[in-house]
Amino acid sequence: MTRLELIARLSAQNPHLYRRDAKAAVDAILETITAALARGDRVELRGFGTFTAKRRPARSSRNPRTGKAVVVPEKARLAFKPSKDMYPRLNGPAPAQ
């Protein structure tokens, strides 16, 4: 689902909302989540999952074409851990043991 599809579905499910209001709401939520992750905060959406920004430290590597040593700077990567409630919604109930 793309951002525009999310906006369309939100405005369809809430006929009292104009499409521009649904767009503003979705943009505000995504911007808030992005800003929190950029600050290094953890974002937890109950019943959905947890987003965290993990740091990958700087390292040295090699250019595969030339074999020359290259320094790769520190990077942040996004990690998502789904909640316990998400698995049954996606996969159905757990098999009986």
TIDREN-410812 format. One record per residue: residue in one letter; x negated, y negated, z negated of N, C-alpha, C, O, CB in turn. Coordinates in nm, 2 decimals. Glycine has a CB too. Example, Ala and Ser with C-alpha at 12.3 -4.5 7.8 and 13.67 -1.06 7.14 Angstrom:
+--------+--------+--------+--------+--------+--------+--------+--------+--------+--------+--------+--------+--------+--------+--------+--------+
| residu |   n_c1 |   n_c2 |   n_c3 |  ca_c1 |  ca_c2 |  ca_c3 |   c_c1 |   c_c2 |   c_c3 |   o_c1 |   o_c2 |   o_c3 |  cb_c1 |  cb_c2 |  cb_c3 |
+--------+--------+--------+--------+--------+--------+--------+--------+--------+--------+--------+--------+--------+--------+--------+--------+
|      A |  -1.32 |   0.57 |  -0.78 |  -1.23 |   0.45 |  -0.78 |  -1.32 |   0.33 |  -0.78 |  -1.42 |   0.33 |  -0.85 |  -1.13 |   0.45 |  -0.90 |
|      S |  -1.28 |   0.22 |  -0.71 |  -1.37 |   0.11 |  -0.71 |  -1.29 |   0.00 |  -0.79 |  -1.34 |  -0.11 |  -0.80 |  -1.41 |   0.06 |  -0.57 |
+--------+--------+--------+--------+--------+--------+--------+--------+--------+--------+--------+--------+--------+--------+--------+--------+
This chain:
+--------+--------+--------+--------+--------+--------+--------+--------+--------+--------+--------+--------+--------+--------+--------+--------+
| residu |   n_c1 |   n_c2 |   n_c3 |  ca_c1 |  ca_c2 |  ca_c3 |   c_c1 |   c_c2 |   c_c3 |   o_c1 |   o_c2 |   o_c3 |  cb_c1 |  cb_c2 |  cb_c3 |
+--------+--------+--------+--------+--------+--------+--------+--------+--------+--------+--------+--------+--------+--------+--------+--------+
|      M |  -0.08 |   0.12 |   0.00 |   0.00 |   0.00 |   0.00 |  -0.09 |  -0.12 |   0.00 |  -0.18 |  -0.13 |  -0.08 |   0.10 |   0.00 |  -0.12 |
|      T |  -0.06 |  -0.21 |   0.09 |  -0.14 |  -0.34 |   0.10 |  -0.08 |  -0.44 |   0.01 |   0.03 |  -0.43 |  -0.04 |  -0.15 |  -0.39 |   0.24 |
|      R |  -0.15 |  -0.55 |  -0.01 |  -0.10 |  -0.67 |  -0.09 |   0.04 |  -0.72 |  -0.03 |   0.13 |  -0.75 |  -0.11 |  -0.20 |  -0.78 |  -0.10 |
|      L |   0.04 |  -0.73 |   0.10 |   0.17 |  -0.78 |   0.16 |   0.28 |  -0.68 |   0.14 |   0.40 |  -0.73 |   0.13 |   0.14 |  -0.81 |   0.31 |
|      E |   0.25 |  -0.55 |   0.15 |   0.36 |  -0.46 |   0.13 |   0.41 |  -0.46 |  -0.02 |   0.53 |  -0.44 |  -0.04 |   0.31 |  -0.31 |   0.16 |
|      L |   0.32 |  -0.48 |  -0.11 |   0.35 |  -0.50 |  -0.25 |   0.44 |  -0.62 |  -0.27 |   0.54 |  -0.61 |  -0.34 |   0.23 |  -0.51 |  -0.34 |
|      I |   0.41 |  -0.73 |  -0.21 |   0.49 |  -0.85 |  -0.22 |   0.63 |  -0.83 |  -0.16 |   0.73 |  -0.87 |  -0.21 |   0.42 |  -0.97 |  -0.14 |
|      A |   0.63 |  -0.76 |  -0.04 |   0.76 |  -0.73 |   0.02 |   0.85 |  -0.64 |  -0.06 |   0.97 |  -0.67 |  -0.07 |   0.74 |  -0.67 |   0.16 |
|      R |   0.79 |  -0.54 |  -0.12 |   0.87 |  -0.45 |  -0.21 |   0.92 |  -0.52 |  -0.33 |   1.03 |  -0.50 |  -0.38 |   0.78 |  -0.33 |  -0.24 |
|      L |   0.83 |  -0.60 |  -0.39 |   0.87 |  -0.68 |  -0.51 |   0.99 |  -0.77 |  -0.48 |   1.08 |  -0.78 |  -0.56 |   0.75 |  -0.76 |  -0.56 |
|      S |   0.98 |  -0.84 |  -0.37 |   1.09 |  -0.93 |  -0.34 |   1.22 |  -0.86 |  -0.30 |   1.33 |  -0.91 |  -0.32 |   1.05 |  -1.03 |  -0.22 |
|      A |   1.20 |  -0.74 |  -0.24 |   1.32 |  -0.66 |  -0.20 |   1.39 |  -0.60 |  -0.33 |   1.51 |  -0.60 |  -0.33 |   1.28 |  -0.54 |  -0.11 |
|      Q |   1.31 |  -0.56 |  -0.43 |   1.37 |  -0.51 |  -0.55 |   1.43 |  -0.62 |  -0.64 |   1.51 |  -0.59 |  -0.73 |   1.26 |  -0.43 |  -0.63 |
|      N |   1.38 |  -0.74 |  -0.62 |   1.43 |  -0.85 |  -0.70 |   1.49 |  -0.96 |  -0.61 |   1.42 |  -1.05 |  -0.57 |   1.32 |  -0.91 |  -0.79 |
|      P |   1.62 |  -0.94 |  -0.57 |   1.67 |  -1.04 |  -0.47 |   1.68 |  -1.18 |  -0.51 |   1.69 |  -1.27 |  -0.43 |   1.81 |  -0.99 |  -0.43 |
|      H |   1.67 |  -1.20 |  -0.65 |   1.68 |  -1.34 |  -0.70 |   1.54 |  -1.41 |  -0.68 |   1.54 |  -1.53 |  -0.70 |   1.72 |  -1.34 |  -0.84 |
|      L |   1.44 |  -1.34 |  -0.65 |   1.31 |  -1.40 |  -0.62 |   1.29 |  -1.43 |  -0.48 |   1.31 |  -1.35 |  -0.39 |   1.19 |  -1.30 |  -0.67 |
|      Y |   1.24 |  -1.55 |  -0.45 |   1.20 |  -1.58 |  -0.31 |   1.07 |  -1.51 |  -0.28 |   0.99 |  -1.47 |  -0.38 |   1.18 |  -1.73 |  -0.29 |
|      R |   1.04 |  -1.48 |  -0.16 |   0.92 |  -1.41 |  -0.12 |   0.79 |  -1.49 |  -0.16 |   0.69 |  -1.43 |  -0.20 |   0.91 |  -1.39 |   0.03 |
|      R |   0.80 |  -1.63 |  -0.16 |   0.69 |  -1.71 |  -0.20 |   0.66 |  -1.69 |  -0.35 |   0.55 |  -1.70 |  -0.39 |   0.71 |  -1.86 |  -0.16 |
|      D |   0.77 |  -1.68 |  -0.43 |   0.75 |  -1.66 |  -0.57 |   0.69 |  -1.52 |  -0.60 |   0.61 |  -1.51 |  -0.69 |   0.89 |  -1.67 |  -0.64 |
|      A |   0.73 |  -1.42 |  -0.53 |   0.67 |  -1.28 |  -0.55 |   0.53 |  -1.29 |  -0.51 |   0.44 |  -1.22 |  -0.57 |   0.75 |  -1.18 |  -0.46 |
|      K |   0.49 |  -1.36 |  -0.40 |   0.35 |  -1.38 |  -0.36 |   0.27 |  -1.44 |  -0.47 |   0.16 |  -1.40 |  -0.50 |   0.34 |  -1.45 |  -0.23 |
|      A |   0.33 |  -1.55 |  -0.53 |   0.26 |  -1.62 |  -0.63 |   0.23 |  -1.53 |  -0.75 |   0.13 |  -1.54 |  -0.82 |   0.34 |  -1.75 |  -0.67 |
|      A |   0.33 |  -1.45 |  -0.79 |   0.32 |  -1.36 |  -0.90 |   0.21 |  -1.25 |  -0.88 |   0.13 |  -1.23 |  -0.96 |   0.45 |  -1.29 |  -0.93 |
|      V |   0.21 |  -1.19 |  -0.76 |   0.11 |  -1.09 |  -0.73 |  -0.03 |  -1.15 |  -0.72 |  -0.12 |  -1.10 |  -0.78 |   0.15 |  -1.02 |  -0.59 |
|      D |  -0.04 |  -1.27 |  -0.66 |  -0.17 |  -1.34 |  -0.66 |  -0.22 |  -1.37 |  -0.79 |  -0.34 |  -1.36 |  -0.82 |  -0.16 |  -1.46 |  -0.57 |
|      A |  -0.13 |  -1.42 |  -0.88 |  -0.17 |  -1.46 |  -1.02 |  -0.22 |  -1.33 |  -1.10 |  -0.32 |  -1.34 |  -1.17 |  -0.05 |  -1.52 |  -1.09 |
|      I |  -0.15 |  -1.22 |  -1.08 |  -0.19 |  -1.10 |  -1.15 |  -0.33 |  -1.05 |  -1.10 |  -0.41 |  -1.02 |  -1.18 |  -0.08 |  -0.99 |  -1.13 |
|      L |  -0.34 |  -1.05 |  -0.97 |  -0.47 |  -1.00 |  -0.92 |  -0.59 |  -1.09 |  -0.95 |  -0.70 |  -1.05 |  -0.98 |  -0.46 |  -0.99 |  -0.77 |
|      E |  -0.56 |  -1.22 |  -0.95 |  -0.67 |  -1.32 |  -0.99 |  -0.71 |  -1.31 |  -1.13 |  -0.82 |  -1.32 |  -1.17 |  -0.62 |  -1.46 |  -0.95 |
|      T |  -0.61 |  -1.28 |  -1.22 |  -0.63 |  -1.27 |  -1.36 |  -0.71 |  -1.14 |  -1.39 |  -0.81 |  -1.15 |  -1.47 |  -0.50 |  -1.27 |  -1.44 |
|      I |  -0.68 |  -1.03 |  -1.32 |  -0.75 |  -0.91 |  -1.34 |  -0.90 |  -0.93 |  -1.29 |  -0.99 |  -0.88 |  -1.35 |  -0.68 |  -0.79 |  -1.26 |
|      T |  -0.91 |  -0.99 |  -1.17 |  -1.05 |  -1.01 |  -1.12 |  -1.13 |  -1.10 |  -1.21 |  -1.25 |  -1.07 |  -1.23 |  -1.04 |  -1.08 |  -0.98 |
|      A |  -1.07 |  -1.21 |  -1.26 |  -1.15 |  -1.30 |  -1.35 |  -1.19 |  -1.22 |  -1.48 |  -1.30 |  -1.24 |  -1.53 |  -1.06 |  -1.42 |  -1.39 |
|      A |  -1.10 |  -1.14 |  -1.53 |  -1.14 |  -1.07 |  -1.65 |  -1.25 |  -0.97 |  -1.63 |  -1.34 |  -0.96 |  -1.71 |  -1.01 |  -0.99 |  -1.71 |
|      L |  -1.25 |  -0.90 |  -1.51 |  -1.36 |  -0.81 |  -1.48 |  -1.49 |  -0.88 |  -1.46 |  -1.59 |  -0.83 |  -1.49 |  -1.32 |  -0.72 |  -1.36 |
|      A |  -1.48 |  -1.00 |  -1.40 |  -1.60 |  -1.08 |  -1.37 |  -1.66 |  -1.12 |  -1.50 |  -1.79 |  -1.14 |  -1.51 |  -1.57 |  -1.20 |  -1.28 |
|      R |  -1.58 |  -1.15 |  -1.61 |  -1.63 |  -1.18 |  -1.74 |  -1.69 |  -1.06 |  -1.81 |  -1.76 |  -1.08 |  -1.91 |  -1.52 |  -1.25 |  -1.82 |
|      G |  -1.66 |  -0.94 |  -1.76 |  -1.71 |  -0.82 |  -1.83 |  -1.61 |  -0.76 |  -1.92 |  -1.64 |  -0.67 |  -2.00 |  -1.83 |  -0.85 |  -1.91 |
|      D |  -1.48 |  -0.81 |  -1.92 |  -1.38 |  -0.76 |  -2.00 |  -1.32 |  -0.63 |  -1.94 |  -1.35 |  -0.60 |  -1.82 |  -1.26 |  -0.86 |  -2.02 |
|      R |  -1.25 |  -0.56 |  -2.02 |  -1.18 |  -0.43 |  -1.98 |  -1.04 |  -0.47 |  -1.96 |  -0.98 |  -0.54 |  -2.04 |  -1.20 |  -0.32 |  -2.08 |
|      V |  -0.98 |  -0.42 |  -1.85 |  -0.84 |  -0.44 |  -1.82 |  -0.76 |  -0.31 |  -1.83 |  -0.79 |  -0.22 |  -1.76 |  -0.82 |  -0.51 |  -1.68 |
|      E |  -0.67 |  -0.31 |  -1.93 |  -0.59 |  -0.19 |  -1.95 |  -0.44 |  -0.21 |  -1.92 |  -0.38 |  -0.30 |  -1.98 |  -0.61 |  -0.14 |  -2.10 |
|      L |  -0.39 |  -0.14 |  -1.83 |  -0.25 |  -0.15 |  -1.79 |  -0.18 |  -0.02 |  -1.84 |  -0.20 |   0.09 |  -1.78 |  -0.22 |  -0.17 |  -1.64 |
|      R |  -0.11 |  -0.03 |  -1.95 |  -0.05 |   0.09 |  -2.02 |   0.04 |   0.17 |  -1.92 |   0.12 |   0.11 |  -1.85 |   0.03 |   0.05 |  -2.14 |
|      G |   0.02 |   0.30 |  -1.92 |   0.09 |   0.38 |  -1.83 |   0.04 |   0.39 |  -1.69 |   0.09 |   0.46 |  -1.60 |   0.24 |   0.34 |  -1.82 |
|      F |  -0.06 |   0.31 |  -1.66 |  -0.12 |   0.31 |  -1.52 |  -0.27 |   0.35 |  -1.53 |  -0.31 |   0.45 |  -1.47 |  -0.11 |   0.17 |  -1.46 |
|      G |  -0.35 |   0.27 |  -1.60 |  -0.49 |   0.30 |  -1.61 |  -0.58 |   0.19 |  -1.66 |  -0.52 |   0.08 |  -1.70 |  -0.55 |   0.35 |  -1.48 |
|      T |  -0.71 |   0.21 |  -1.67 |  -0.80 |   0.11 |  -1.72 |  -0.91 |   0.08 |  -1.61 |  -0.96 |   0.17 |  -1.55 |  -0.87 |   0.16 |  -1.85 |
|      F |  -0.93 |  -0.05 |  -1.59 |  -1.03 |  -0.10 |  -1.50 |  -1.15 |  -0.15 |  -1.58 |  -1.13 |  -0.22 |  -1.68 |  -0.98 |  -0.21 |  -1.40 |
|      T |  -1.27 |  -0.12 |  -1.55 |  -1.39 |  -0.17 |  -1.61 |  -1.49 |  -0.20 |  -1.50 |  -1.49 |  -0.14 |  -1.40 |  -1.44 |  -0.07 |  -1.71 |
|      A |  -1.58 |  -0.30 |  -1.53 |  -1.69 |  -0.33 |  -1.44 |  -1.81 |  -0.27 |  -1.51 |  -1.85 |  -0.32 |  -1.61 |  -1.70 |  -0.49 |  -1.42 |
|      K |  -1.88 |  -0.18 |  -1.44 |  -2.00 |  -0.12 |  -1.49 |  -2.12 |  -0.17 |  -1.41 |  -2.11 |  -0.20 |  -1.29 |  -1.99 |   0.04 |  -1.48 |
|      R |  -2.22 |  -0.20 |  -1.49 |  -2.35 |  -0.25 |  -1.43 |  -2.44 |  -0.14 |  -1.38 |  -2.46 |  -0.04 |  -1.45 |  -2.42 |  -0.34 |  -1.53 |
|      R |  -2.49 |  -0.15 |  -1.26 |  -2.59 |  -0.06 |  -1.20 |  -2.72 |  -0.14 |  -1.21 |  -2.73 |  -0.24 |  -1.15 |  -2.55 |  -0.01 |  -1.05 |
|      P |  -2.82 |  -0.09 |  -1.29 |  -2.94 |  -0.16 |  -1.31 |  -3.02 |  -0.18 |  -1.18 |  -3.00 |  -0.10 |  -1.08 |  -3.02 |  -0.10 |  -1.41 |
|      A |  -3.11 |  -0.28 |  -1.18 |  -3.20 |  -0.30 |  -1.06 |  -3.29 |  -0.17 |  -1.05 |  -3.33 |  -0.11 |  -1.15 |  -3.28 |  -0.43 |  -1.08 |
|      R |  -3.33 |  -0.14 |  -0.93 |  -3.42 |  -0.03 |  -0.91 |  -3.50 |  -0.05 |  -0.79 |  -3.48 |  -0.14 |  -0.71 |  -3.34 |   0.10 |  -0.89 |
|      S |  -3.60 |   0.03 |  -0.77 |  -3.68 |   0.02 |  -0.65 |  -3.64 |   0.14 |  -0.56 |  -3.61 |   0.25 |  -0.61 |  -3.84 |   0.03 |  -0.68 |
|      S |  -3.65 |   0.11 |  -0.43 |  -3.61 |   0.21 |  -0.33 |  -3.70 |   0.20 |  -0.21 |  -3.79 |   0.12 |  -0.21 |  -3.46 |   0.20 |  -0.29 |
|      R |  -3.67 |   0.28 |  -0.11 |  -3.75 |   0.27 |   0.01 |  -3.66 |   0.25 |   0.13 |  -3.55 |   0.30 |   0.14 |  -3.83 |   0.40 |   0.03 |
|      N |  -3.71 |   0.17 |   0.22 |  -3.65 |   0.15 |   0.35 |  -3.66 |   0.28 |   0.43 |  -3.78 |   0.32 |   0.46 |  -3.70 |   0.02 |   0.43 |
|      P |  -3.56 |   0.35 |   0.47 |  -3.57 |   0.47 |   0.54 |  -3.64 |   0.46 |   0.68 |  -3.70 |   0.56 |   0.73 |  -3.44 |   0.54 |   0.56 |
|      R |  -3.63 |   0.34 |   0.74 |  -3.69 |   0.33 |   0.87 |  -3.84 |   0.30 |   0.86 |  -3.91 |   0.36 |   0.94 |  -3.62 |   0.21 |   0.94 |
|      T |  -3.88 |   0.22 |   0.77 |  -4.02 |   0.18 |   0.77 |  -4.10 |   0.25 |   0.65 |  -4.22 |   0.26 |   0.66 |  -4.04 |   0.04 |   0.75 |
|      G |  -4.02 |   0.30 |   0.55 |  -4.09 |   0.36 |   0.44 |  -4.14 |   0.26 |   0.34 |  -4.21 |   0.30 |   0.24 |  -4.20 |   0.45 |   0.48 |
|      K |  -4.12 |   0.13 |   0.36 |  -4.17 |   0.03 |   0.28 |  -4.08 |   0.02 |   0.15 |  -3.96 |   0.04 |   0.15 |  -4.16 |  -0.11 |   0.35 |
|      A |  -4.15 |  -0.01 |   0.03 |  -4.07 |  -0.02 |  -0.09 |  -3.99 |  -0.15 |  -0.09 |  -4.03 |  -0.25 |  -0.05 |  -4.17 |  -0.02 |  -0.21 |
|      V |  -3.87 |  -0.13 |  -0.14 |  -3.77 |  -0.24 |  -0.15 |  -3.71 |  -0.24 |  -0.29 |  -3.68 |  -0.14 |  -0.35 |  -3.66 |  -0.22 |  -0.04 |
|      V |  -3.69 |  -0.37 |  -0.34 |  -3.63 |  -0.38 |  -0.47 |  -3.48 |  -0.40 |  -0.45 |  -3.44 |  -0.50 |  -0.38 |  -3.69 |  -0.50 |  -0.55 |
|      V |  -3.39 |  -0.32 |  -0.51 |  -3.25 |  -0.33 |  -0.51 |  -3.20 |  -0.40 |  -0.63 |  -3.23 |  -0.35 |  -0.74 |  -3.18 |  -0.19 |  -0.49 |
|      P |  -3.14 |  -0.52 |  -0.62 |  -3.10 |  -0.59 |  -0.74 |  -2.99 |  -0.53 |  -0.82 |  -2.92 |  -0.43 |  -0.77 |  -3.06 |  -0.73 |  -0.70 |
|      E |  -2.97 |  -0.57 |  -0.94 |  -2.86 |  -0.52 |  -1.03 |  -2.73 |  -0.55 |  -0.96 |  -2.71 |  -0.66 |  -0.90 |  -2.87 |  -0.59 |  -1.17 |
|      K |  -2.63 |  -0.46 |  -0.97 |  -2.50 |  -0.48 |  -0.91 |  -2.39 |  -0.43 |  -1.01 |  -2.42 |  -0.36 |  -1.10 |  -2.49 |  -0.39 |  -0.78 |
|      A |  -2.28 |  -0.49 |  -0.99 |  -2.16 |  -0.44 |  -1.07 |  -2.07 |  -0.35 |  -0.98 |  -2.06 |  -0.38 |  -0.86 |  -2.08 |  -0.56 |  -1.13 |
|      R |  -2.02 |  -0.25 |  -1.04 |  -1.93 |  -0.17 |  -0.96 |  -1.80 |  -0.15 |  -1.04 |  -1.80 |  -0.15 |  -1.17 |  -1.99 |  -0.03 |  -0.93 |
|      L |  -1.69 |  -0.13 |  -0.98 |  -1.56 |  -0.12 |  -1.04 |  -1.53 |   0.03 |  -1.07 |  -1.56 |   0.12 |  -0.99 |  -1.45 |  -0.17 |  -0.95 |
|      A |  -1.49 |   0.05 |  -1.19 |  -1.45 |   0.19 |  -1.23 |  -1.30 |   0.19 |  -1.28 |  -1.26 |   0.09 |  -1.34 |  -1.54 |   0.24 |  -1.35 |
|      F |  -1.23 |   0.29 |  -1.24 |  -1.09 |   0.30 |  -1.27 |  -1.07 |   0.44 |  -1.34 |  -1.11 |   0.54 |  -1.28 |  -1.00 |   0.28 |  -1.15 |
|      K |  -1.00 |   0.44 |  -1.45 |  -0.97 |   0.56 |  -1.52 |  -0.82 |   0.56 |  -1.53 |  -0.76 |   0.48 |  -1.60 |  -1.04 |   0.58 |  -1.65 |
|      P |  -0.75 |   0.66 |  -1.46 |  -0.60 |   0.66 |  -1.47 |  -0.56 |   0.71 |  -1.61 |  -0.63 |   0.78 |  -1.68 |  -0.54 |   0.76 |  -1.37 |
|      S |  -0.44 |   0.66 |  -1.65 |  -0.39 |   0.70 |  -1.78 |  -0.34 |   0.84 |  -1.79 |  -0.32 |   0.90 |  -1.68 |  -0.27 |   0.60 |  -1.83 |
|      K |  -0.31 |   0.89 |  -1.91 |  -0.26 |   1.03 |  -1.92 |  -0.12 |   1.04 |  -1.86 |  -0.09 |   1.15 |  -1.81 |  -0.26 |   1.07 |  -2.07 |
|      D |  -0.05 |   0.93 |  -1.85 |   0.09 |   0.94 |  -1.79 |   0.08 |   0.94 |  -1.64 |   0.18 |   0.98 |  -1.58 |   0.16 |   0.82 |  -1.84 |
|      M |  -0.03 |   0.90 |  -1.58 |  -0.04 |   0.89 |  -1.44 |  -0.04 |   1.03 |  -1.37 |   0.02 |   1.05 |  -1.27 |  -0.16 |   0.81 |  -1.40 |
|      Y |  -0.12 |   1.12 |  -1.43 |  -0.13 |   1.25 |  -1.37 |   0.00 |   1.33 |  -1.34 |   0.02 |   1.37 |  -1.23 |  -0.22 |   1.34 |  -1.45 |
|      P |   0.09 |   1.34 |  -1.44 |   0.22 |   1.40 |  -1.42 |   0.30 |   1.33 |  -1.31 |   0.37 |   1.40 |  -1.24 |   0.30 |   1.42 |  -1.54 |
|      R |   0.29 |   1.20 |  -1.31 |   0.37 |   1.13 |  -1.20 |   0.32 |   1.16 |  -1.07 |   0.39 |   1.16 |  -0.97 |   0.36 |   0.97 |  -1.23 |
|      L |   0.19 |   1.18 |  -1.05 |   0.13 |   1.21 |  -0.92 |   0.14 |   1.36 |  -0.88 |   0.17 |   1.39 |  -0.77 |  -0.02 |   1.17 |  -0.92 |
|      N |   0.11 |   1.44 |  -0.98 |   0.10 |   1.59 |  -0.95 |   0.21 |   1.67 |  -1.01 |   0.21 |   1.79 |  -0.98 |  -0.03 |   1.63 |  -1.01 |
|      G |   0.31 |   1.62 |  -1.07 |   0.41 |   1.70 |  -1.13 |   0.37 |   1.75 |  -1.27 |   0.26 |   1.72 |  -1.31 |   0.45 |   1.82 |  -1.04 |
|      P |   0.45 |   1.82 |  -1.33 |   0.42 |   1.87 |  -1.47 |   0.30 |   1.97 |  -1.46 |   0.28 |   2.04 |  -1.36 |   0.54 |   1.94 |  -1.53 |
|      A |   0.23 |   1.98 |  -1.57 |   0.11 |   2.07 |  -1.58 |   0.16 |   2.21 |  -1.57 |   0.27 |   2.24 |  -1.63 |   0.03 |   2.04 |  -1.70 |
|      P |   0.09 |   2.31 |  -1.51 |   0.13 |   2.45 |  -1.51 |   0.13 |   2.51 |  -1.65 |   0.04 |   2.47 |  -1.73 |   0.04 |   2.53 |  -1.41 |
|      A |   0.22 |   2.60 |  -1.67 |   0.23 |   2.66 |  -1.80 |   0.12 |   2.76 |  -1.82 |   0.07 |   2.83 |  -1.72 |   0.37 |   2.74 |  -1.82 |
|      Q |   0.07 |   2.77 |  -1.94 |  -0.05 |   2.86 |  -1.96 |  -0.01 |   2.98 |  -2.03 |  -0.09 |   3.07 |  -2.06 |  -0.16 |   2.79 |  -2.03 |
+--------+--------+--------+--------+--------+--------+--------+--------+--------+--------+--------+--------+--------+--------+--------+--------+
